[in-house]
């Protein structure tokens, strides 16, 4: 599960960087960040960015479902002695994993990359 969240953060951070870097002159970071220069040179050519964003979205959906399945609670799990209705909302609906994934795997990486 944690490997999936780490993978998600790399995908989200990469997406923000790819979308944010087109207006920047690539020669500015050619010497200091050669790998980034190679990636953006390929990614910003033609309609490659649109293709990347579409494929990335399918990968994000796959990773989200995988993380949700890996972090699903076991049957009859009790958490911190919370009432049944609270556990049903957070564990039964999967909202606990959604919040974990969004806060750790997506928003943090997006904010840092942009």
PyMOL commands that set and color helices and strands:
alter all, ss='L'
color gray80, all
select helices_A, chain A and resi 2-20+26-29+34-43+48-70+84-92+95-113
alter helices_A, ss='H'
color red, helices_A
deselect
rebuild
show_as cartoon
